[in-house]
């Protein structure tokens, strides 16, 4: 069992930065591949970024590549999403998700077993 709690969302102007955190509890965090997803009003939840259990491999959606950075600190049971050069189209609720014992990166929501409650990110133009 993994419980996930996101924080760090808020309101920021276009071009600004935010860092989201996802604090995990449960013994399988360090063995879990992690992902960030987002969902804008009226749209389906979409993949943003993923990281392997070791942090050695990452993958990004084309829309955020070069602007967002996913990282993790297994000693702190936390995964981060540094978001730079934010755009109004980045406005969404951001969710972190866990794939216990996932050995590869995944873009697919159904492959993630545990989800946080989400944190709102609003980018004004």
C-alpha positions as CSV (number, residue, x, y, z in Angstrom):
1,X,0.0,0.0,0.0
2,X,1.3,3.5,-0.9
3,X,-0.4,6.7,0.1
4,X,0.5,9.8,-1.9
5,X,0.0,13.5,-1.0
6,X,0.8,16.2,-3.5
7,X,1.7,19.8,-2.6
8,X,3.2,22.9,-4.2
9,X,0.5,23.9,-6.6
10,X,-0.8,27.4,-6.9
11,X,-1.3,30.4,-9.1
12,X,1.7,31.7,-11.2
13,X,2.1,34.0,-14.1
14,X,3.1,32.7,-17.5
15,X,6.9,32.2,-17.7
16,X,7.1,31.4,-14.0
17,X,8.1,28.3,-12.1
18,X,6.6,26.0,-9.5
19,X,7.9,22.8,-7.9
20,X,5.4,20.1,-7.0
21,X,6.1,17.5,-4.3
22,X,4.6,14.2,-3.8
23,X,5.1,12.7,-0.4
24,X,4.7,8.9,-0.2
25,X,4.1,6.6,2.7
26,X,4.5,2.9,2.5
27,X,7.3,0.5,2.3
28,X,7.2,0.0,-1.5
29,X,7.9,3.6,-2.5
30,X,11.6,3.0,-3.2
31,X,10.7,0.1,-5.4
32,X,8.0,2.0,-7.3
33,X,8.2,3.7,-10.6
34,X,6.5,7.1,-10.3
35,X,4.6,9.3,-12.7
36,X,3.0,12.8,-12.8
37,X,-0.2,13.3,-14.7
38,X,-2.5,16.2,-15.2
39,X,-6.1,16.9,-16.0
40,X,-7.6,20.1,-17.3
41,X,-11.3,20.9,-17.0
42,X,-13.3,19.0,-19.6
43,X,-10.2,17.0,-20.7
44,X,-8.9,13.5,-20.1
45,X,-6.1,12.9,-17.6
46,X,-2.8,13.0,-19.5
47,X,0.7,11.8,-18.9
48,X,3.3,14.4,-17.9
49,X,6.5,12.7,-16.7
50,X,7.7,9.4,-15.3
51,X,10.8,8.2,-13.4
52,X,12.1,4.7,-12.6
53,X,12.5,3.5,-9.0
54,X,16.2,4.4,-9.0
55,X,15.8,7.7,-10.7
56,X,18.1,6.6,-13.4
57,X,15.6,7.0,-16.2
58,X,13.0,9.6,-16.9
59,X,10.5,10.3,-19.7
60,X,8.5,13.3,-20.6
61,X,5.5,14.2,-22.6
62,X,6.5,16.3,-25.7
63,X,4.5,19.2,-24.4
64,X,6.6,19.6,-21.3
65,X,10.0,18.2,-22.4
66,X,12.7,20.8,-21.8
67,X,10.6,22.7,-19.3
68,X,9.7,20.2,-16.6
69,X,12.1,18.0,-14.6
70,X,11.0,15.0,-12.6
71,X,13.2,13.7,-9.8
72,X,13.0,11.7,-6.6
73,X,14.6,11.3,-3.2
74,X,14.0,7.8,-1.9
75,X,15.5,8.7,1.5
76,X,12.7,11.2,1.8
77,X,10.0,9.1,0.1
78,X,9.3,12.1,-2.2
79,X,9.0,12.7,-5.9
80,X,9.2,16.2,-7.4
81,X,8.2,17.9,-10.5
82,X,10.0,21.1,-11.3
83,X,8.0,23.2,-13.7
84,X,9.7,26.0,-15.6
85,X,8.6,28.4,-18.3
86,X,5.0,27.7,-17.4
87,X,2.3,28.4,-20.0
88,X,-1.5,29.0,-19.6
89,X,-2.0,25.6,-21.2
90,X,-0.2,23.9,-18.3
91,X,-3.2,24.8,-16.1
92,X,-4.6,21.6,-14.6
93,X,-4.9,19.5,-11.5
94,X,-1.6,17.6,-11.2
95,X,-1.5,14.1,-9.8
96,X,1.3,11.8,-8.8
97,X,1.0,8.1,-9.2
98,X,2.9,5.0,-8.2
99,X,3.6,1.7,-9.9
100,X,5.0,-0.7,-7.2
101,X,7.7,-2.9,-8.6
102,X,7.3,-1.3,-12.0
103,X,10.5,-2.0,-13.8
104,X,9.9,0.3,-16.7
105,X,8.5,3.7,-17.5
106,X,4.8,3.9,-18.4
107,X,2.6,6.6,-19.9
108,X,-0.6,4.7,-19.2
109,X,-2.8,5.7,-16.4
110,X,-4.2,2.1,-15.9
111,X,-0.7,0.9,-15.1
112,X,-0.4,3.0,-12.0
113,X,-2.0,1.5,-8.9
114,X,-1.9,4.4,-6.4
115,X,-2.9,8.0,-6.9
116,X,-2.7,11.2,-4.9
117,X,-5.6,13.6,-4.5
118,X,-4.1,16.2,-6.9
119,X,-2.9,19.7,-6.6
120,X,-4.2,22.6,-8.7
121,X,-1.8,24.6,-10.9
122,X,-3.1,27.7,-12.5
123,X,-1.0,29.7,-15.0
124,X,-2.3,33.2,-15.8
125,X,-1.4,34.9,-19.1
